């Protein structure tokens, strides 16, 4: 006798896909209609990422600082190197990671500690990415655009999927 139900892996995949889409839509509309127009969370994250990346760069001997008139612009010496905009501050990455973990089958008690730990790892990756782009600007400014859009995007999203 056969049953009409799908095998467990197919059901799990379907559940993951539906839940991921629902969580994405909640994030998308919440971000577009509340978080982005308000601007405070993006500003806080952008300022923090820029300041932390500049601090890391100074700690390893680079002449990095935050521009005196723009708290999200990293200067390398006297040159403007990296501007940390709203879509580069990691907020979308945190939401993507959280949505994937919540949608993935598994006990909630594990997700409760894994989500903050993963967000912290993604935060550190983003700080390293911004710092690396500033160094990239210093030594090979012609490759910054490519590395920003492709190399580092591939690395960061790859790490998120591995988590």
N, C-alpha and C positions, 0 to 999 in steps of 0.2 A: 504494500500500500504506500502510495506517495502522498506527500503533503504539498500544499499550495504555497507554503512559506519559502522565502528565499534563504539560502545558506547564511549563517551568521556573518561571515565576512562581507557579503553584499549588503546586508542590512546595516552593518556598522559603517560601511562606506557611504551608503545613502544617508544615514543619520548624520555623519560627519559633514557631508556636503550641504545638507539642508540647514543644519545648525550654523555652519560657517557662513552661509549666505545670509541667514537671518541676523547673525551677529554683525556681519559686515554692513548690512543695511542700517541697523541701529547705530553703529559707529558713524557711518557716512552722514546720515541725516543729523545726528547729534553734533557731529563736528561742524558740518556746513552751516547749521542754523543756530548753534549756541556757542561752541568753543571758538571757532574762527572769528565770528563777528565780535565776540567779547575781547579776544586778543590777549588777555592776561596770562593764561597758561602757556601759550606759544612764546610770549615775551619772556616769561620766567625761564622756560626751558632753553630758549635760544641764548639768553644771557649766561645761564649756567654752563651750557656746553662750550660756549666761546671762552669764558673765563677759565674753565677747567682745562681745556685744550691748551690755552696760552700758558697756564701754570705748569702743565706737563712739559711743554716745549722749553720753558725757562729752566725747569729742573734738569733737563738733559743738555742744556747749554746753548739753546737757540735764542736769538734776540726777539722773542715774541712778547707782545703786549696787546692789550685791548685799546682800540682807538679812543682818544679822550672825548670825542664828540659822538661816538657810536658804540654802544656797549655790546654789539653783536658782530663787530668787525675786528678780526685779528690782524695785527700789523706784524710784519717780519722786518725788523729794522725800521726804516722809514717808509716801506712799501705796504700798501693795502694787499693782504694776501687772501684771506678767507672771510666771507660774509655768511653767517649762520642764519638762514631764512627760516620761515615757518615750516616749510616742508623738509628741512634738513636738520631739525632739532631732535628728531627721534620719536616724537609723539605718535606718528602714524605707525612706526615700527613697534612701539609698545602695544598699541591697539591690535595690530596684526598678530603679534606673538600671543597676546592674551586670548584673542578670538580662536586661534588655532588650538591652544591648550584647552580652552573650555569646550570646544567642539570635539576634541579627540576623546574617544572612549577611555574611561578610567575613573578611579575613585576620586571624589572631590577633595578628600583630605590630602591627597598628594598634590593636587593642583593648587591648593591654598598656599603651600610653601614654594612650589615650583614657579608659579607666576611671578612673584616678587624677585626671586633669584634670577629668573630668566630676563626680566626687565633690567635688573642691575647689570647683567652680562651684556645685554644689548646697549645699555647706556655707556658702558666702558668701551665697547666696540665703536660706538659713535664718536666718543671723545678721541679715540685713536685715529679714526677716519678723518676727523676734522684736523687733528694735529698733522697727520700724514699729508693731507692736502696742502697745508701751510708749508711744510717742508718741500713738497713737490713744487709749489709755486716758487720757492726760493731757488731751487736748483734747475727746474725745467718747466717754466711757466706755460710753455706751449702744450704740455701734456695734461695740464690740470683738468681741462674740460672733459677730455676722454676718461681720465681716471675717476673723476667725480660721477659721471653718468654711467660708466660701464664697469670698470674694475672694482671700485669700492661698493657699488650697488650689488654686484654679483657676490662679493665676499660677505657683505652684511646679510643679505637675504639668504645666502647659503647657510650661514651660521644660524639664522633664525629657524630655518627648516630642519637643520640638524638637531637643534634643541628640541 
